[in-house]
C-alpha cells in the first residue's frame, strides 16, 4: 500500500469532519494532532481546496536589506578598475557617486561576487 502525502492525510482529516460529521476532537485524537491544527486545516481547505492543504514554501518572499544588483555591479566595476582598493575605499567612492554602501556590505559583495581579491601589495 502506498503512503499518503501530507496533503492527502490532511484531506482525510478534513473529509472526516466535513463529510462524515466527526467532531474535531475525535479527528485530532485519531491523527495525533491538536484540535487547533485540525481547525487550521479546515480553514486552509475552505480557502484553497486540496492545494491549500499542501505544505507551503518557508522561503521569504523578499529580502529588503539585500544589495540591489545595480549597486553590486557598480562595486565590482570600480574594483576591476582599481584592484588595490579595499572595501572602505570602494564604499567611499560609491558614496561619492550617490550609491550608499557600508564597508561591510562592500566586503560581502566582493567575497560573494567572486571579484578580484586583494594581494599583499603593502
C-alpha positions as a Markdown table, in Angstrom:
| # | Residue | x | y | z |
|---|---|---|---|---|
| 1 | Unk | 0.0 | 0.0 | 0.0 |
| 2 | Unk | 1.4 | 3.4 | -0.9 |
| 3 | Unk | 2.0 | 6.1 | 1.7 |
| 4 | Unk | -0.3 | 9.1 | 1.6 |
| 5 | Unk | 1.2 | 12.5 | 1.1 |
| 6 | Unk | 0.9 | 15.2 | 3.8 |
| 7 | Unk | -1.9 | 16.9 | 1.8 |
| 8 | Unk | -3.8 | 13.6 | 1.4 |
| 9 | Unk | -3.5 | 12.9 | 5.1 |
| 10 | Unk | -4.8 | 16.4 | 5.9 |
| 11 | Unk | -7.6 | 15.9 | 3.4 |
| 12 | Unk | -8.6 | 12.7 | 5.1 |
| 13 | Unk | -8.9 | 14.6 | 8.4 |
| 14 | Unk | -10.9 | 17.4 | 6.8 |
| 15 | Unk | -13.2 | 15.0 | 5.0 |
| 16 | Unk | -13.8 | 13.2 | 8.3 |
| 17 | Unk | -15.0 | 16.4 | 9.8 |
| 18 | Unk | -17.0 | 17.8 | 6.9 |
| 19 | Unk | -18.4 | 14.7 | 5.2 |
| 20 | Unk | -18.5 | 12.1 | 7.9 |
| 21 | Unk | -19.6 | 14.5 | 10.7 |
| 22 | Unk | -17.0 | 13.5 | 13.2 |
| 23 | Unk | -16.0 | 16.0 | 15.8 |
| 24 | Unk | -12.8 | 18.0 | 15.6 |
| 25 | Unk | -11.7 | 16.5 | 18.9 |
| 26 | Unk | -12.1 | 12.9 | 17.7 |
| 27 | Unk | -10.3 | 13.6 | 14.4 |
| 28 | Unk | -7.5 | 15.4 | 16.2 |
| 29 | Unk | -7.1 | 12.4 | 18.5 |
| 30 | Unk | -7.1 | 9.9 | 15.6 |
| 31 | Unk | -4.5 | 11.9 | 13.6 |
| 32 | Unk | -2.4 | 12.7 | 16.7 |
| 33 | Unk | -2.6 | 16.5 | 16.3 |
| 34 | Unk | -4.1 | 19.3 | 18.3 |
| 35 | Unk | -7.6 | 20.5 | 17.7 |
| 36 | Unk | -6.3 | 23.9 | 16.7 |
| 37 | Unk | -4.3 | 22.2 | 13.9 |
| 38 | Unk | -7.5 | 20.5 | 12.5 |
| 39 | Unk | -9.2 | 23.9 | 12.6 |
| 40 | Unk | -6.3 | 25.3 | 10.6 |
| 41 | Unk | -6.5 | 22.5 | 8.0 |
| 42 | Unk | -10.3 | 23.2 | 7.7 |
| 43 | Unk | -9.6 | 26.9 | 7.1 |
| 44 | Unk | -6.9 | 26.1 | 4.5 |
| 45 | Unk | -9.2 | 23.7 | 2.7 |
| 46 | Unk | -12.0 | 26.2 | 2.6 |
| 47 | Unk | -9.6 | 28.9 | 1.3 |
| 48 | Unk | -7.7 | 26.8 | -1.3 |
| 49 | Unk | -9.1 | 23.4 | -1.7 |
| 50 | Unk | -6.8 | 20.4 | -1.8 |
| 51 | Unk | -3.9 | 22.6 | -2.9 |
| 52 | Unk | -4.3 | 24.7 | 0.2 |
| 53 | Unk | -3.5 | 21.7 | 2.4 |
| 54 | Unk | -0.1 | 21.1 | 0.8 |
| 55 | Unk | 3.0 | 22.3 | 2.6 |
| 56 | Unk | 3.9 | 25.8 | 1.5 |
| 57 | Unk | 7.3 | 27.2 | 1.0 |
| 58 | Unk | 9.1 | 28.6 | 4.0 |
| 59 | Unk | 11.3 | 30.8 | 1.9 |
| 60 | Unk | 10.9 | 34.5 | 2.5 |
| 61 | Unk | 9.0 | 36.4 | -0.3 |
| 62 | Unk | 11.6 | 39.1 | -0.3 |
| 63 | Unk | 14.9 | 40.3 | 1.3 |
| 64 | Unk | 14.5 | 44.0 | 1.7 |
| 65 | Unk | 18.1 | 44.5 | 3.0 |
| 66 | Unk | 19.7 | 42.8 | 0.1 |
| 67 | Unk | 22.1 | 45.0 | -2.0 |
| 68 | Unk | 20.5 | 46.0 | -5.3 |
| 69 | Unk | 22.1 | 44.3 | -8.4 |
| 70 | Unk | 23.0 | 47.7 | -9.9 |
| 71 | Unk | 25.0 | 48.7 | -6.8 |
| 72 | Unk | 26.8 | 45.4 | -6.8 |
| 73 | Unk | 27.7 | 45.7 | -10.5 |
| 74 | Unk | 29.0 | 49.2 | -9.9 |
| 75 | Unk | 31.0 | 48.0 | -6.9 |
| 76 | Unk | 32.6 | 45.2 | -9.0 |
| 77 | Unk | 33.3 | 47.6 | -11.9 |
| 78 | Unk | 35.2 | 50.0 | -9.6 |
| 79 | Unk | 37.1 | 47.2 | -8.1 |
| 80 | Unk | 38.1 | 45.9 | -11.5 |
| 81 | Unk | 39.5 | 49.3 | -12.4 |
| 82 | Unk | 41.2 | 49.7 | -9.1 |
| 83 | Unk | 42.2 | 46.2 | -7.8 |
| 84 | Unk | 44.2 | 47.6 | -4.9 |
| 85 | Unk | 41.2 | 49.4 | -3.3 |
| 86 | Unk | 39.7 | 47.7 | -0.3 |
| 87 | Unk | 36.1 | 47.7 | 0.9 |
| 88 | Unk | 36.5 | 51.0 | 2.8 |
| 89 | Unk | 37.7 | 52.9 | -0.3 |
| 90 | Unk | 35.2 | 51.3 | -2.5 |
| 91 | Unk | 32.3 | 52.2 | -0.2 |
| 92 | Unk | 33.7 | 55.8 | -0.1 |
| 93 | Unk | 33.9 | 56.1 | -3.9 |
| 94 | Unk | 30.5 | 54.7 | -4.4 |
| 95 | Unk | 29.0 | 57.1 | -1.8 |
| 96 | Unk | 30.6 | 60.0 | -3.9 |
| 97 | Unk | 28.5 | 58.7 | -6.8 |
| 98 | Unk | 25.4 | 58.6 | -4.7 |
| 99 | Unk | 25.3 | 54.9 | -4.0 |
| 100 | Unk | 25.3 | 54.3 | -0.3 |
| 101 | Unk | 27.1 | 51.1 | 0.7 |
| 102 | Unk | 28.6 | 50.2 | 4.0 |
| 103 | Unk | 32.1 | 48.9 | 4.2 |
| 104 | Unk | 30.9 | 45.5 | 5.5 |
| 105 | Unk | 28.4 | 45.3 | 2.6 |
| 106 | Unk | 31.1 | 46.1 | 0.1 |
| 107 | Unk | 33.3 | 43.4 | 1.6 |
| 108 | Unk | 30.5 | 40.8 | 1.5 |
| 109 | Unk | 29.7 | 41.7 | -2.1 |
| 110 | Unk | 33.3 | 41.3 | -3.1 |
| 111 | Unk | 33.7 | 38.0 | -1.3 |
| 112 | Unk | 30.4 | 36.5 | -2.6 |
| 113 | Unk | 30.6 | 38.1 | -6.0 |
| 114 | Unk | 34.0 | 36.5 | -6.8 |
| 115 | Unk | 35.6 | 39.8 | -7.5 |
| 116 | Unk | 39.4 | 40.2 | -7.6 |
| 117 | Unk | 40.9 | 39.7 | -4.2 |
| 118 | Unk | 43.5 | 41.9 | -2.5 |
| 119 | Unk | 47.0 | 40.7 | -2.8 |
| 120 | Unk | 49.7 | 41.6 | -0.3 |
| 121 | Unk | 50.7 | 44.8 | -2.0 |
| 122 | Unk | 51.6 | 46.8 | 1.1 |
